[in-house]
Amino acid sequence: TLKEYDDVILSRFNYDLKIGPWLREGISQEGCVIDMGVQYDIIGKSGSFFSYQGNKIAQGREKLRMYLKENPEIKEEIADELLKTLIEDNGYTLTNIK
């Protein structure tokens, strides 16, 4: 069942899951880039600070997400590095894929 209050409440399997306003936009592409970038050491994380290529770019994940949203060229650069890393980690080269 779906009920509307200030937040959307979804009852499923007798559990209530509150969905905050930040999730109403859906899954953010920037968030995926951040998570995978940290996982594959393309984005550095020290405490709450995030860095890219040795430069601190944001404090906190949400500020980094907004930074990547405002700077799509940086997001694409990180995504390209991620793709290259994922391809090479699986034993392929960029020339094998074409």
Salt bridges, closest charged atoms under 4 A:
ASP7 OD1 - ARG24 NH2 3.48
GLU25 OE1 - LYS69 NZ 3.84
GLU30 OE2 - LYS75 NZ 3.65
ASP35 OD1 - ARG61 NH2 2.99
GLU62 OE2 - ARG65 NH2 2.77
